């Protein structure tokens, strides 16, 4: 059984006088409940109780459990109002009260939470979409000091890179342009003195960078190739040029469904992110929150919350806002067989071979 108070101390280190908030989303209307979602809400109540007890020991305040109507899409903008306990409350008011937020949600709130932390520098947030009790025995139980060292090593290598050359297990190849971008770490360190960005996913363990999206009009993005993605229980291949999906390949029902989904809004076609998951306790189980910490992943859609330029205003309709990670860890249906970083002088730094990080990639600089 996980020691939640130790986890809170190791990751958040709440100080006396702070105000913590546990935030959940709830089903409504056409956004129907699931067994996993109901289990997550029960888990959130258990975490809220443990956090409140810890607060009594340490001298920080824990607000009543708060909720809001689910958005129905990952990284969509949050509604204006929710409930603090049983009291209707503007979510902006909750953001103004709290210094620490744990968002244990069905639909990822990472992007809007990142906006909150930018507007209120004393606020830090842990986004935990799709978190499940089973993770308490795997990725949540990891040694976060060890994770921080691995993240630092990968950060150093991404900082020196201009591009990432990737080969997938089905033979597809993709070049990701990461010029003009700054990598970030999600290492499970969310203490009061954390420097921006003051948001982590939990469980944590990745270094990530936004892709260059061609916003400089005279410098087109060089991202190109084919990206195979799992969609509706099939692998659908996407042709990429200048950092955009230009064609969904194939005639299957899954390909047609993804083609229609991407055609609904051009911003969904954006190649948003390269992530390098490095939590050694993470397991690929079909839950993106944990899966993405187990190995490389690539995202489409919104990118402003990770250092890119595609934000809510780039979408034609707020209801279309979307950011989705696709995972290529060794245990995934499609995995990365080679991931090599290329620097400005065209020197190669191979990080992944046959689905595994090479030893040098995980060694932090002295």
N, C-alpha and C positions, 0 to 999 in steps of 0.2 A: 504493500500500500504506500503510495507516494506521501511524503511528508510535505504538505502544502506550505506550511509556515517556513520551512527551509527553502522551498522554491521561491516564495515571495521575498525572503531575505536575500537570496543569491541573485535573483533577477532584478527586483525592484528596489530593495533596501529602503522602504518607506521611512521617512523621518518624522519625528514628532511635529504636529501642527499641519501635516499634509491632509488632503481630502481625496479619498479614493472612491471610484465608482465602478460597479460592474453593470455592463450594458448588454441587453439581449434584444433580438428582434423576434416578432411573433407573427404567426400565420394569420391571414385575413383574406376574405373574398376569394379570388381565384388562386391565391397563393396558399396552397393547401399544406396541412401538417404532414410530417413523416415520423416514423418511429425514432429515427436518428435525431431529428430535430427536437422531439419531445425529450429524449434522453439528454440532449445538450442543455436544455433549459433546466432540467433537474441537476445536472452537473454544475451549472452556473449558480444555482441556489446553494449547493454544497460549498463551492469556492467562495461565494459571498459570505457564508457563515464563518468559514475558516479565516477569511480576510478580516472580518469584523472582530473575531477573537484576537487575531494578531494585532489589530489596531488598538485594542484595549491594553495589550501588553506594551506596545511601543509608543502609544500616545498620539496616534493619528486617527482621523475621523473617516468612517465609511458610510457613505450615503445609502439610503434604501435601494434595493435592486430596481433598476430602471429598464424600461422597454420602449420599443417603438414599432409601428407597423413595418413589416419587412418590405424592402424595396423590390425584391424579385429579380435583381441582377447584381452581379459582383461589381463593386466599386461605383455603383450609381450614387447620386446625391441623396442624402438622407432627408426624411420628411422634416417639416418644421417642428412638429410636436410629438411628445411621447408621454409616458407615465413615469413618475418618480414614486415608487410604491403604488399607491392608488390615486395619486394627485396628477392631473394633467399639467405638463410642464414643457415649455419650449426647450428643444434640445440645445440651442445656443446658450440657454441659461445654465444647463448642466455643464457644458464645456467651460463656462465662466467660473463655476464653483470648484471644479475638480483640478487636482494636480496630477492624478494618475487615473487612467481609464483602462479597464479590461473589457474588451468587446468580444463576447462569446456568441457569435452570430451564425446564422445559416448562410447569409449572403455577405461577402466581404465588405467591410466598411473602411478598408485601409486608406483609400484615396481621400474620402471626406475627413477621416480622422487626421490624416497628414495635414490637411488644410487647417484644421482646428489647432494643431500644434504650432503651425507657422503664425497664426494670428495671436496665440497666447503662449509666449515662450516658456512659461513655467509648467506647461502641460506636457505630459508624455503619455503615450498610449501603446497598449499591446493589442493588436488585432488578431483574433483567434477564430476566423471563419471555419466552420465545419469541424471544430475541435471535438474530440471524442474521448470518453473515459479510457479507452484502450491505449491511448497515447501516454497515459500516466505511467505505463510500464515500459514505454519505448522512448520516443523522442523527447518527451517532457522530463525524463529521468536522466538525460545526458549530463556529462560533465561540461558545464558551460565555460569553464576556463579553457578546456581543451578546444572547444568549438571556437572560442575567440582567437586562439592561436592559428587555427586552420583558416578562419576568415581573413585574418591579417595577411597570411601568406598569399592567398588568392587575390586579395585586394592589391598587394604590391604588383603582382603579375598583370592584373587587368589595368592598373594605372600606367604601365609601360606599353600597352597594346593599342593598336590602331584598328585591328580587325580580328575576327575569330573565324577560322576555317573549320567547318564541321562536316564530318561524314557520318551518316546514320547506318544502322544495321541492315536496312533494306537497300543500301547503295546510294541513296539520295545524298546530294551535297548542297551545302549552303554556306555562303560567305556573309557574315554580319559585320557591318560597318559600325565601329564604336568610336570613331573620331569625335572630338569636341564634347565628350561626355566624361563625367567623373563617376567612378564606381563607388558603391556604398556597401557597408556590411550590416547584416542582421544577425548579430552574434549573441543575442539573449541578454545583453547588458542594457538595462533600462533604469538606471539609477538616477537620482535627482540631478546629478552633475553631468548627465549625458549631453554631448554636443549634438546639434542637428545632423541628420533628421532624428527627431525624438519619437520615433515609432519603430516597433519591431513586430514581426509575426511571432507568435508563440504556439507551438514549439519553434525555436529558432535554429539558425545554422545555414546561412548562405551569404555569398557575396554576389552582388548584382550590378548591372550597368544598363542604362537605357541605350537603345540603338540610335545612331544618327539618322534623323528623319528628313533631311534635305531642306531644312528651313532656310538655309543660306541660299538665296536664289541662284547664285553662280556656281554653287558647289553641290551637285546632285549626290544623293546617297549611293554608295556602292553595294549595299545589301542586295544579294541576288542568289538565285538557285531554287531548290525545291525543298519545301518543309513538309514532312509527313506528320499528320496530327491524328490522334484518336478522336473519333466523332461518331456518336450513335453506335458504339461497339464495333466500329470498323476503322481502318486506317485510310484517311483521305489525304491526298497529296496536293499541296498548294504551290503553284508557280509564283515566285517572288521576283520583282524587279524594282530597283530604286526604293527599297524598303516598304513596298506595298504588295499585297496579294493581287496579282493581275489575272489569275485564272485558277479555278478549282478543277483539278483534273479528274477524269473518270465519269462514269454514267450510273453509279450506284445510287440507291435511295439516300444513303448517308451523304454522298457528294452533292446531290441535289439539295438536300436540306441545308448543308453548310453554305452552298452557293447562294441560296436564298437568304440565309441569315446574314452573310457578309454584304450582299447586294443592298440590304435594307439601309445601310449607312456606311459611307465610304471610310469613315474614321475607324470602323471595325477592321479594316484591311491593313491597318498600320502594324508593322513589326515593332513591338514596344520594348522588349527586354531580353537580355541574356542573363540568366541566373545560374549560379554554381552552388548547388546544395551540398553541404558538407557536415551534416549531423550523423555521426557513425551509428547512432541508435535508431535513426529514422527507418521506417519500413514502407515499402510500396504496397499499399493496401487499397488503392482506388479512392483515397481521400487526399485531395490536392494539397491541403495544409501540411500534411506529413510527407506526402510523396515528393514534393518539390525540395524538401530538405535532404533527400537521399541521393541527389545527383543533378546533372545539368537540366535546365528547363528554359523554354523560350515562350514569350508571351506575345499575344496580339492585342490591339486596342489601345486603351488609354495609357498614357505614359507620364503625365505631368507629375504624379506623386513619386516617381522614381528618378526624376531628373531629365525627362524628355519634354516635348512641347505640345503633345496632344492631350488637351484637357476637355472639360465639359463643353466649351464653346465650339470645339471642332466637330461635335456631333450635331446632326440635323435636328434631333429631338432628344430631350433629357432622358426619355424612356429607352433610348438606344445605347446609352453609355455602358461600356463593357471593357473589361480587362480579364483575359483568361490565360493562365499558364498551362503549357503542355510539357509533360515531364519525360525525360529521356535517360532515366537511371538504368542501371544494368538489369533490373528486374522488370522494367516496363516493356510493353509489347514491341515498341521500337526504341532502341537505345543508341547512344552515341558511341561509335567505334573509334573515332578520332576527333579530338578537339585541340586545335593548335592556334595559339595566339601569334599574331604577326605585328611587329613593331614598325616604326617609321622608316627604319633602314632595311625592312623586309627580312629581318631575322625571325626565326621560328622558335616558339616556346611551347612544346607539346605538354598539355595538361592531362589529357584523358587518352587511354589506349584500351580498346575492347571493353568499354564500359566502366573502367576503373581509373581513379586518379593515380597518376604516377607519384612516386614518393616525393620528388622534389617540389611538386605542386603544393603539398600539404605542409611543407617545412617553412615556418616563419623566418624572416630575415633576422639575423643576429644584431 
